[in-house]
Amino acid sequence: MDSLITAAGRALAAGDPLGALKRVALRDDAPALALRGIAMAQLGDLDRAKALLRRAARAFGPREAVARARCLVAEAEIALVSRDLGWPPKALEATLAAQGDRVNAAHARTIEARRLLLIGRLDEADRALAAPEPGFLPPALEATPELVVAGIAIRRLRTETARAALARARRAAQAAAIPALAAEVTSAALVLDQPAARLVGHDGERPLRLEEVEALLASPALVVDACRHVLRDAEGSVPLATRPVLFALARALAEAWPADVSRDELVKRAFRARQADESHRARLRVEIGRLRAELRPLAGVSATKRGFVLAPRRALEVVVLARPVEEEHAAVLAFLADGEAWSSSALALALGTSQRSVQRALDALSAAGKVQAYGRGRARRWTTPPLPGFATALLLPGPLPGS
């Protein structure tokens, strides 16, 4: 490899894409095309970067399988940044490891782990990171897996694990001396200190940080979890994600506890009726009976003169854990709040729902001025400013402890 290619590669590793381009901008041989593609990706011109990397992969000969695999790894990373999450995992890691390129094999594994984290497959992301690492990794490649570890821990509400991983990532980013990587670590760390949910009760509400949410879910209280539509105490849980009417009733009763809730108010909350008539009251009796049956391990529902009251069996306190933002399409906004441009197909994959459902949500949010789109057809992407002052971890898919 000639000296210009070596110097350009070192410039890219140090986070200096302009320095790399100065050395290879006028060259069209395969190594130069690959380095130009990576440089353009670092500068944010992702379309141009993909085109250059594909040209480079075609230009490498049949005996240059490792070089071609490295181009595909770079293209996979661009796909991740572009939120093109449907790309099928390729055997890039095995190809690189078989040829002794364990550093780039580890990088390919980290890219796949980041993709799995984005779409909520936390166990698979864990397994992707569990493979043994080579004896030495550059500091930049040490920081990225730690960010994934922190992301998994945040989604699982393990804040101590997340802080430890972020501390390791911060040290690696400082050793790498790459400003963009240091900024990414700093941004990830902010999530732990922002409000992530709200504690709602009869006496008002207050914001909670992630570690406070973790402590609440580990407490002996009966928690009505409006982030995952689950009721839980120290000894068990009752999921109501597929029973929206029952959950609405349970939440209304929990917010008023220890007081009762009138029948008319329960009808409004559960059935969204402005005025309760006899048919609504009859339906309410049926749904309360169903709620009693579902909640029997955790609580009872007793009738009062004006309505009903929740009576926990073991817990001494009842609290409601609510989302940081009460929004019909909050999960879509949570993904868009990362500042990246998402396609509707990538959002559908991440949310585990149909693309048509996501498109309807995006249309509604666009009409409300909360998101904006650019591009057309398959190139259409959606963005929104970050939700100010709120962490969105509890809006994203993935089980919480005890689910």
N, C-alpha and C positions, 0 to 999 in steps of 0.2 A: 504494500500500500504506500502511495507517495506521501510526501510530507504535507501537502495541502489538505489531503483527505484526513490525515491524522490530526492536523491542527483544527480543522473544522469540527471533527468529532469531539475533540477536547472542549471546544467553545460551546457546543451544544450541551455537553455534560455539565458545564459550569453555568448553564442558563443564559448563554449569550448568542441568540440566534442571528443577530446582525453580524457579529464577528464571524460566524460560520458562513453566512452568505457572501461575505466579502471574499472568501477563499474559493467558493465553488459555484458562484452565481452564473458564470458563463460556460460551465461544463455540462455535458450531456451524457457522460458515461454513467454506468449503473450506480457505483458508489456515490457519485456526486448528486445524482437524481434523488437517491434515498436521503442524503443529508439535507438537500434543499427541501424535500418534503417535510422532514422533521422540523426544520427551521421555520417553514411557513406555518406549521401547526402551532409552534410555540408563539408565533406572532398573531395567531387567531384567524388566519385565512385557511379555514378547514377544507373548503372545496378544492382550492389549488393544491393543498397538501395531499389530499387523497389522490388527485390526478398524478402528481409527481411520484408518489409511492407506488402506484400501480404501474407506471412506466418503468420504474426501477425494478420491480418484481419481474416484469416481462424481460427486462434487459439482462438480468443475471442468468447465466447459463445453467444447464441441467446439473452440472457438478457443484453448483453454488446453492445447495439447498438451505444452508444456514442463513446466508444473506437474504434469500427470498423469504424465509420464515421471519427474519427480523423485520422486513418490510411489512409483512402481514401483522406482526405484533403492533407496529406503529399505527397501521391502519385500524386495528381493533381499538387502540387507545383513542384515536380520533372518533370512531363510532361511539365510544362511551361518552366522550365529551359532547358529541352531537346528540346524545340521548337516542341513538339508534340501537335500541336494546334487543332487537330481534335477531341480530346476527348470530348464526350458530357457532357454538364453541368448536374451534378447530384443534387438531392435535399439535399445536405450535409448541407447547411446553415440552412434549415428548421429543419432537424433532430437534429442538435446541439442546435439550439435555443429552440426547443420544450423541450429539456431535461435540459435547463437552462445553457448550455455552450455557453454564448453569446460571449465570447472572441474568441473561435475557430470558431464560426459562422461568426464573423466579418472577421477573417482571410480567411475563405473560400470565402466570398464575395469579398475580395480584390484580391484574386487569379483570380477569374473570371473577375474582372475589368481589371487586367493586361493582360489577354488573349484577351479581347475585344479591348484593346488599341493596342496590337500588330497587330491585323488583321484590324485595321482602323475603327472599329465600335465605334466611339467616343460618340455618343449619348447614346448608350447602356452602355458603360463604365461609363458615367456620372450617369445614373440611378442606376447602380449597387452600386455606392459609395453614392448615396443619401439616402439610408436606414439609420434610426437612429442607432447610435453607442451605445454600452453599456456605463454605467457611467464611467467605468475605463478601459483603455487599457494599457498594458505594453508599454514602450517607443518604443520598436522595432516594435510593431504593429501599433503605431501611425505614424512612419516614412514612412512605405510602402504605405499606402493610399495617403500620401502627394506626394510621388514620382509619383503615378498614376495621381493625379491632375495636377502636373507639366507637365507630359508627354502629357496629353490632351491639356493643355494650349499651349504648344510648338507647337503641331501639328496644333492648331488653330491660331497660331501667336498672342498669348496674353502674351507677355513677362513679363508684370508687375505681372499678376496672377501667372505665372510660378515662378518668383523670390520669391514671397511671400510664395508659397507652398514649395519651396526648402529651404527657411529659416526655416520654421517650421519643415521640415524633418531633417535639420541639427541639430536643437536643440534636437529633439527626439533621433537622432542617438547618440549624445553626452551623453544624459542621459542613453541610453542603454549600452554605452561603449562596443559596438561590432565593431571591426575594419573593418570587411567586409561590414557592413551596412554603416559605415562612408565613406568608399571608394566608395560605390555605389552612395551615395548622392553627393560626390565630383565630380565623373565622370559625373553625370547627370547635375550638375551645369556648367561644362565646355562647354556644348553645347551652352549656351547663349552667350559665349564670343568668339566663333569660327566663321569664315566666313561660312555663310549658303547659299549664293547665290552670283551672280555677276551682277553688273550694266553695261550694254553694250551699247555703243553708237558710233557715228561717230568719237568721240574724244578719243576712247579707252575704257577700262573697269577697274573696281575696285571691290574688294570684299565687301560684305555687311554682317553685323551680323544680327541676327534675329530681334532685335529691330529696326534696320535700314530698314529691309524689311517691318516690320509692319508699320513704319512711311511712307514709300514710297507708300504702298497700300492705306493709308489713305489720301494721298496728292491729290491735284487737277490734277496731271499729268495724261496723257494717258499712261497706263502701258501695255506693251505687255508681258504677263506673260508666259515665256517659261517653267516654272515649272509645270503649270497646263493647258497650251495651252488655255489661256483666255485673251481677251483684256478687260480692265476696266478703267473707269475714276471715278470721284467722284459721278456720278449720275447713272451709269449703267455698264453692262458688256455684252460681247458677247463671248460665249464659242465656241471654234473651235477644241476641242479635237478629234472630229470625221472627221475633214476636214484638214488633214495634209498638203495638197498642199496650201490651202488658208492660213493656219497659217505660212507656210514657206515664202509665199509672204509678209504677214503682218510683219513678223519679219525682213525680208530684208529691207522693206521700213522704218521700225522704226529705225533700226540701222543706216541708212543713214540720217535720218531726221536731219535738215530741207532740206537737199539736195535730189535730185532725184536719182533713180537707173536705170541703163541702162536696156534695154530689154534683152540683152544677159546675163547680170548678173542675172536677175530674172529667166531666163530659166535655168541657171546653178543651182541656189539655189532651185527652186521649182521642176524641172524635172530631176535634176542631169545629164544633158546633157553636154558633153564637148563643142560641138559647136551647135549653134542655127541655125536651118534651117526653111524654110517657114512653115512647119507643126507645129514646136514648137512655132513659133510666133502666128500662128492662135490659138493654144491651150491657149497660154498666154492671148490673148484677151478675150477668153471665161472665163478663171479663174479670170481675173481682174474684169470682169463684175459681176461674182458671189461674189467676195470679196467686191465690192462696195455695193452690196445688203445687205450683212451680216453686214458691218460696218456702214451702214447709220446712226444709232443712235449716233455713236461715232465720226466718221471721214469720210472724203471723200478721194477718190483716183483720182488724176488729171493726165492727160497725159502731158508729156513734149516732147521736140524735140527728146531726146534720150531715154526716158523711162517713168517712173511714179514717183509721189511724194505723200506722205501721208499728208493730211490736217485735223488736229483735229478740231472738231466743237466747243468744249468748253475749252479744255485743252490748256495751254500755253506751254507745254513741252511734249515731247514723249520720253519714256525710255523703255529699254528692261530689264526685270528681267530674267536672265539666271540661269540655274542650276550650282551648284558649280563645278560639273564635267560633261563635255559633253561626255557621254558614252552611246552607244546604249542600254546597259542593266543596266543603272544606278540604276533603282529601285531594281533590284536583289542585286546589290552591296550594296545598302543602308541598306537592311536588314542584309546582312552578315557582315556589318561593325560593328555590335554590339559586335563582338567577340565570339558569340555563334555558335554552330554547328546546321545547319538547314537541314531538309530533303526537297526534292523537293516538296513533298505533302504539307508541312507546308508553304513553300514559295508560292505555288499556291493558298492556302487558303488566305494568307495574301494579295496577289496581286490581288485576284479576277479574276484569269485567269486559263487556263487549265494546268494540270501538264506536259503535253507534251511540251507546249510552254516554261514553266520554264526549263524543261530538256534541250531543245535546247539552251536556253540562258546560262545555266550552262556549257554545252559542249563547247560553243563558248568562254566563259570566261576562262574555264580550258585550252583550246588550246592556249589562249593568256597568260597563266601563272598568271592570276589574282585571281583564286580561286583554292582550292584543295579539294579533296574528300578522305574520308576514310570509310571503311566498305563496305559491299556488300548487295544487295537486299534492303529489307525494313530498314535495319540498316545503309544504306549509308547516310552519312552526309557531308555537304559542309561548308567550312570556308574560311575566307580571313582576312588578317590584316586590321585594321581600316584604313579608308581613312585619310591620315595624314593631320592634320590641318583644316579639314572641318567638320562642322555639316551636318547631312544628313536629317534633318527633312523635307526639301522641296522636297525630293525624295520619301517620303513615302506617301501612300494613305491617303485621308482625305481632306475635303474641306477647302479652305482658306476663309477668310472673304469676303463676297459678291459673293461667287461662287454659 
